[in-house]
Amino acid sequence: MLIYSLMELLLIRHALPVRREVEEGAADPELSEAGHAQAEHLAGYLAEERIDAVYASPLRRARQTAQPIAEHFAVEIGVEDGLAEWDRHSNEYVPIEELKAANDPRWQALLRGEWTAHDESPEDFHARTVGSIERVIARHGGQTIAAVCHGGVINAYLAHILGLVGGQSFFYPNYTSIHRVAAARSGERSVVTINETPHLRGTGLPIGLFQR
């Protein structure tokens, strides 16, 4: 029966990181105090579900967000390099809310849909992220997995499923938002939920660009 061939993928955006700008190397910021609290609320929300495996991008903000989930389900975090964000090698990370509040030129570039990654084209980014997620799905037929990653990665994969051409930034994923995908062994992919964040409602913690 079809029900036995389905697996559920939870694509989760990382929690709120700190701002970091460095002279050399990648910024790779850790979570802020609010971000750690968001991650704990996320883990509590998922505690009643069955999660068989937890994956994360190699970037610190994703791994730290995944940690409370992995601890609750007593599993190791599988670090998946292909889940890294397009700006993984950037020497600066500024939360988008700060860019918007300051009307920073980088915010205006995002609104125009300009691609600012210097080491990877949009096509290469799309191929990397979609391919990585599909390989993760292939390992876990019939199971439920959580993959903590980034807004650009989530956009790329959901745009791929929905058939949106050039949809690298078609929506804004909130912090610790859950995006559920049902994946069949036969290749069908269905978006079940987008931007699921009830665990942050009423906490006073930041949710994202458009919600508080």
matplotlib code that plots the C-alpha trace (Angstrom):
import matplotlib.pyplot as plt

x = [0.0, 1.1, 1.1, 4.0, 6.1, 5.9, 8.4, 8.1, 10.8, 10.8, 12.9, 13.7, 15.3, 17.9, 17.2, 18.3, 22.1, 24.2, 25.6, 29.2, 31.6, 35.2, 38.2, 39.2, 37.5, 33.8, 31.7, 29.7, 27.9, 26.6, 23.0, 22.0, 20.5, 17.0, 18.1, 18.9, 15.5, 13.8, 15.6, 14.5, 10.8, 11.2, 12.5, 9.6, 7.1, 8.5, 8.8, 5.4, 6.3, 8.4, 11.7, 14.0, 17.0, 18.3, 20.5, 22.0, 24.0, 27.6, 27.1, 27.1, 23.7, 22.1, 24.0, 23.1, 19.5, 19.4, 21.1, 18.1, 16.1, 18.8, 19.2, 15.5, 15.4, 18.8, 20.2, 23.4, 23.3, 24.2, 26.1, 25.1, 27.5, 25.0, 22.5, 24.8, 23.5, 24.7, 26.6, 28.5, 31.9, 30.9, 32.9, 29.8, 26.4, 23.8, 20.2, 17.9, 15.7, 18.7, 19.3, 15.7, 15.5, 18.6, 17.4, 20.9, 21.9, 22.2, 18.5, 17.7, 19.7, 17.7, 14.5, 15.7, 16.5, 20.2, 22.5, 25.5, 27.3, 30.7, 31.7, 28.5, 25.9, 22.2, 22.1, 24.9, 23.3, 19.9, 21.6, 23.6, 20.8, 18.1, 20.5, 21.6, 18.0, 17.1, 20.0, 18.9, 15.3, 16.6, 18.3, 15.1, 12.2, 9.1, 10.7, 10.4, 13.5, 14.4, 16.9, 17.9, 19.2, 18.7, 16.2, 17.8, 18.0, 14.3, 13.3, 15.3, 13.8, 10.2, 10.5, 11.8, 8.8, 6.3, 7.9, 8.7, 11.3, 13.8, 12.2, 15.3, 13.6, 9.9, 9.1, 10.6, 11.0, 10.7, 13.3, 12.9, 10.0, 9.0, 8.3, 6.9, 7.3, 5.8, 8.1, 7.1, 9.5, 8.0, 9.3, 6.3, 6.9, 4.1, 4.4, 2.3, 3.0, 5.1, 6.3, 4.9, 5.8, 3.2, 6.0, 7.1, 3.6, 3.2, 6.8, 7.9, 10.8, 11.3, 9.6, 10.8, 10.8, 7.0, 5.8, 6.4]
y = [0.0, 3.6, 4.5, 2.2, 3.6, 7.2, 9.0, 12.4, 15.0, 18.0, 20.8, 23.2, 26.6, 27.3, 29.6, 33.2, 33.6, 36.5, 39.1, 38.4, 40.2, 39.0, 40.2, 36.7, 33.4, 32.5, 34.2, 31.0, 32.6, 30.7, 31.0, 34.0, 33.7, 34.0, 31.4, 28.8, 29.4, 29.0, 25.7, 24.4, 25.3, 23.6, 20.4, 20.5, 20.9, 17.9, 15.7, 14.0, 13.0, 10.1, 11.2, 8.5, 10.6, 14.2, 15.9, 19.4, 21.7, 21.9, 25.5, 26.2, 27.8, 24.7, 22.2, 24.1, 24.2, 20.5, 19.6, 19.7, 17.6, 15.0, 14.8, 14.3, 11.4, 10.0, 10.1, 11.5, 14.5, 13.5, 16.5, 16.9, 19.2, 19.7, 21.4, 24.4, 27.9, 29.8, 32.3, 29.6, 31.1, 34.8, 36.7, 38.4, 37.4, 40.0, 38.8, 40.0, 41.9, 44.2, 44.7, 45.6, 48.0, 49.9, 49.7, 48.3, 48.0, 44.2, 44.2, 46.1, 43.5, 40.7, 42.4, 42.6, 38.9, 39.5, 36.5, 37.5, 34.2, 34.4, 30.7, 29.1, 29.9, 29.7, 26.6, 24.9, 25.8, 24.4, 21.2, 20.8, 21.3, 19.3, 16.5, 16.4, 16.3, 13.6, 11.4, 11.9, 10.8, 7.7, 6.5, 6.6, 5.0, 4.9, 7.0, 10.5, 12.7, 16.2, 18.2, 21.6, 23.9, 27.4, 29.7, 29.4, 25.6, 25.4, 27.8, 25.8, 22.4, 23.6, 25.6, 22.4, 20.4, 23.1, 23.6, 27.3, 28.5, 30.9, 30.6, 30.9, 33.5, 33.0, 33.2, 33.9, 30.9, 31.9, 31.0, 27.3, 27.0, 23.5, 22.7, 19.1, 17.1, 13.7, 11.6, 8.4, 5.7, 6.2, 9.7, 11.8, 14.7, 16.7, 19.8, 19.3, 22.4, 25.6, 27.9, 25.9, 27.9, 27.4, 26.6, 30.3, 31.8, 33.6, 33.1, 36.7, 35.3, 36.7, 34.6, 36.2, 39.1, 39.5, 38.2, 38.8]
z = [0.0, -0.7, 3.0, 3.7, 0.9, 2.1, 4.2, 5.8, 5.5, 7.9, 6.5, 9.3, 9.1, 11.8, 14.8, 15.1, 15.0, 16.2, 13.8, 12.8, 10.4, 10.2, 8.3, 7.0, 6.7, 7.0, 9.5, 10.5, 13.5, 16.4, 17.8, 19.8, 23.2, 21.6, 19.0, 21.7, 23.2, 19.8, 19.3, 22.7, 21.9, 18.6, 20.2, 22.7, 19.9, 18.0, 21.1, 20.6, 17.0, 15.8, 14.3, 13.1, 12.0, 12.3, 9.7, 9.7, 7.5, 8.5, 9.5, 13.2, 13.4, 11.9, 14.0, 17.2, 16.2, 15.5, 18.8, 21.2, 18.7, 18.4, 22.2, 22.7, 20.2, 21.3, 17.7, 16.3, 14.0, 10.4, 9.0, 5.3, 3.4, 0.6, 3.0, 3.5, 2.6, -0.5, 1.7, 3.6, 2.7, 3.3, 5.9, 7.2, 8.5, 9.3, 10.2, 7.5, 9.9, 10.7, 7.0, 6.4, 9.4, 8.1, 4.5, 3.8, 0.1, 0.7, 1.6, -1.6, -3.5, -1.9, -2.9, -6.5, -6.4, -7.1, -6.5, -4.4, -3.9, -5.6, -5.6, -6.8, -9.5, -8.8, -11.0, -9.1, -5.8, -6.9, -8.1, -4.9, -2.5, -4.3, -4.9, -1.3, 0.0, -2.5, -1.3, 2.3, 1.4, -0.4, 2.8, 4.9, 3.1, 5.3, 8.1, 9.4, 9.3, 10.3, 8.3, 9.8, 7.1, 5.7, 4.0, 0.6, 0.8, 1.7, -1.0, -3.6, -2.7, -2.4, -5.6, -7.3, -6.0, -7.1, -10.5, -9.9, -12.4, -10.9, -7.5, -5.3, -3.0, -3.5, 0.2, 3.6, 6.0, 9.7, 12.3, 13.3, 10.8, 9.7, 6.1, 5.7, 2.6, 1.9, -0.4, -2.1, -3.3, -6.7, -6.9, -6.1, -3.7, -2.0, 0.1, 3.3, 5.3, 4.9, 7.6, 10.6, 13.7, 16.4, 18.9, 18.9, 19.3, 22.6, 23.6, 23.0, 20.8, 17.3, 14.6, 11.4, 9.0, 8.9, 12.2, 15.9]

ax = plt.figure().add_subplot(projection="3d")
ax.plot(x, y, z, "-o")
ax.set_aspect("equal")
plt.show()
